[in-house]
C-alpha cells in the first residue's frame, strides 16, 4: 500500500512541473502583450486561469 502512495506523489510532481512551465509561458505571453501597467496586471490574472480558457476552447472545438 505504501508503494502506491509513493508512486502517486511522483506523478503529481511531474504534472505540477508541466503546469508550472505552462503558467510561466502564459505569464510571459500575456505580460509581453500588455500595453500598460493595468494590462500587465490583467495579464497576470489571465495567466493564473489559462487552463480554463484552454479547456473551454477545446470543448467548443469538439462540439461538446
Secondary structure, 3 states (H helix, E strand, C coil): CHHHHHHHHHHHHHHHHHHHHHHHHHHHHHHHCCCCHHHHHHHHHHHHCHHHHHHHHHHHHHCC
